[in-house]
């Protein structure tokens, strides 16, 4: 249990997937972006149902969420 937030998470699993064109990454085509053009993330959380809204609220405050949403 996270004592500071009062949230109990029994298990957390994340999966990240992205699209990248190696022509840009390897510098073979300067017109192609060097980085990812799409990044997708999914999370599976095993927690008390009453904690899920608070967990979602805290996740949307995270630096990773900020990078992905902007």
C-alpha positions as CSV (number, residue, x, y, z in Angstrom):
1,X,0.0,0.0,0.0
2,X,1.2,3.5,-0.8
3,X,1.0,5.0,2.7
4,X,1.2,8.6,1.4
5,X,-1.7,8.2,-1.0
6,X,-3.7,5.4,0.7
7,X,-3.8,3.3,-2.4
8,X,-3.3,-0.4,-2.6
9,X,-2.0,-1.8,-5.9
10,X,-1.5,-5.6,-6.0
11,X,-0.1,-5.8,-9.6
12,X,0.8,-3.4,-12.3
13,X,1.6,-4.3,-15.9
14,X,2.5,-1.9,-18.7
15,X,3.0,-2.4,-22.4
16,X,4.6,0.2,-24.7
17,X,4.6,0.0,-28.5
18,X,5.9,2.5,-31.1
19,X,6.3,3.2,-34.7
20,X,9.7,4.3,-36.1
21,X,11.0,4.5,-39.6
22,X,14.6,3.2,-39.7
23,X,15.3,5.4,-42.7
24,X,15.1,8.4,-40.5
25,X,16.7,6.8,-37.4
26,X,19.7,5.6,-39.4
27,X,20.0,8.9,-41.3
28,X,19.3,7.3,-44.7
29,X,16.6,9.8,-45.5
30,X,16.7,13.3,-44.0
31,X,13.0,13.9,-44.8
32,X,12.0,11.1,-42.4
33,X,11.7,11.9,-38.7
34,X,14.5,10.4,-36.5
35,X,12.2,9.4,-33.7
36,X,9.0,7.6,-33.1
37,X,6.0,8.8,-35.0
38,X,3.5,7.0,-32.7
39,X,3.8,5.7,-29.2
40,X,1.0,3.6,-27.6
41,X,0.9,2.6,-24.0
42,X,-1.5,0.3,-22.1
43,X,-1.7,-0.5,-18.4
44,X,-3.3,-3.2,-16.4
45,X,-3.8,-2.5,-12.8
46,X,-5.0,-4.9,-10.1
47,X,-6.3,-2.7,-7.3
48,X,-9.4,-2.1,-5.2
49,X,-12.2,-0.8,-7.5
50,X,-12.6,2.3,-5.2
51,X,-8.9,3.2,-5.8
52,X,-9.1,3.1,-9.6
53,X,-10.4,6.7,-10.1
54,X,-7.5,8.1,-7.9
55,X,-4.9,5.9,-9.7
56,X,-6.1,7.3,-13.1
57,X,-6.0,10.8,-11.8
58,X,-2.4,10.4,-10.5
59,X,-1.4,8.7,-13.8
60,X,-2.6,11.7,-15.8
61,X,-0.4,13.9,-13.7
62,X,2.8,11.9,-14.5
63,X,5.6,13.1,-16.7
64,X,5.2,10.2,-19.1
65,X,1.5,11.0,-19.6
66,X,2.5,14.6,-20.3
67,X,5.0,13.6,-23.0
68,X,2.6,11.2,-24.6
69,X,-0.4,13.6,-24.6
70,X,1.6,16.6,-25.9
